[in-house]
Amino acid sequence: MLEQLKELITNYVAVDADSITENSRFAEDLGFNSYDFICMLGDCEDEFDIEIEQSEAAKSKTVGELITYIEGVRA
């Protein structure tokens, strides 16, 4: 799932996919603004065939936290 998220992330911000880790913070490390983050969540819904509650997913500050959220929704 991390590799899939890296691909989605690089569609929105100019970072090297190899530099993205589960500890990468969306705003501070990757340069996301709130609009880009919400748009990326829409892509995550399509990619993982899930429905994301944006207010809950927005609490994810790191890539790892978003992975945990997505895994919980998929379960």
C-alpha positions as CSV (number, residue, x, y, z in Angstrom):
1,M,0.0,0.0,0.0
2,L,2.9,2.4,0.7
3,E,4.0,2.1,-2.9
4,Q,0.5,2.9,-4.2
5,L,0.3,5.9,-1.9
6,K,3.7,7.1,-3.0
7,E,2.5,7.2,-6.6
8,L,-0.6,9.1,-5.6
9,I,1.4,11.6,-3.5
10,T,3.8,12.4,-6.3
11,N,0.8,13.4,-8.5
12,Y,0.2,16.3,-6.1
13,V,3.6,17.4,-4.8
14,A,7.1,17.6,-6.3
15,V,8.9,15.1,-4.1
16,D,11.0,12.0,-5.0
17,A,8.9,8.9,-4.3
18,D,12.0,7.2,-2.8
19,S,12.1,9.9,-0.1
20,I,8.6,9.2,1.1
21,T,8.3,7.0,4.2
22,E,5.5,6.1,6.6
23,N,6.9,8.8,8.9
24,S,6.6,11.5,6.2
25,R,4.3,14.3,7.3
26,F,1.9,15.5,4.6
27,A,2.2,19.3,5.3
28,E,5.6,19.7,6.9
29,D,7.6,17.1,4.9
30,L,5.8,16.7,1.7
31,G,4.4,20.2,1.2
32,F,0.7,19.3,0.9
33,N,-1.9,22.0,1.3
34,S,-5.4,21.1,2.5
35,Y,-6.9,21.2,-1.0
36,D,-4.3,18.9,-2.5
37,F,-4.8,16.5,0.5
38,I,-8.5,16.3,0.0
39,C,-8.1,15.8,-3.7
40,M,-5.6,13.0,-3.0
41,L,-8.1,11.3,-0.7
42,G,-10.5,11.2,-3.6
43,D,-7.9,9.4,-5.6
44,C,-7.4,7.0,-2.6
45,E,-11.1,6.2,-2.8
46,D,-10.7,5.2,-6.4
47,E,-7.4,3.4,-6.0
48,F,-8.5,1.3,-3.0
49,D,-12.2,1.1,-3.8
50,I,-13.3,2.5,-0.4
51,E,-15.3,5.4,0.9
52,I,-13.3,7.8,3.0
53,E,-14.8,10.0,5.7
54,Q,-12.8,13.1,5.0
55,S,-13.0,14.6,8.5
56,E,-11.6,11.3,9.9
57,A,-8.9,10.9,7.2
58,A,-7.9,14.5,7.7
59,K,-6.6,13.6,11.2
60,S,-3.9,11.6,9.5
61,K,-0.7,13.7,9.7
62,T,1.7,11.1,8.3
63,V,1.7,8.6,5.5
64,G,1.7,5.8,8.0
65,E,-1.4,7.2,9.8
66,L,-3.2,7.3,6.5
67,I,-2.3,3.7,5.7
68,T,-3.6,2.7,9.1
69,Y,-6.8,4.6,8.4
70,I,-7.3,3.0,4.9
71,E,-6.6,-0.5,6.3
72,G,-9.2,0.1,9.0
73,V,-11.8,1.2,6.4
74,R,-11.0,-1.8,4.2
75,A,-11.3,-4.3,7.0
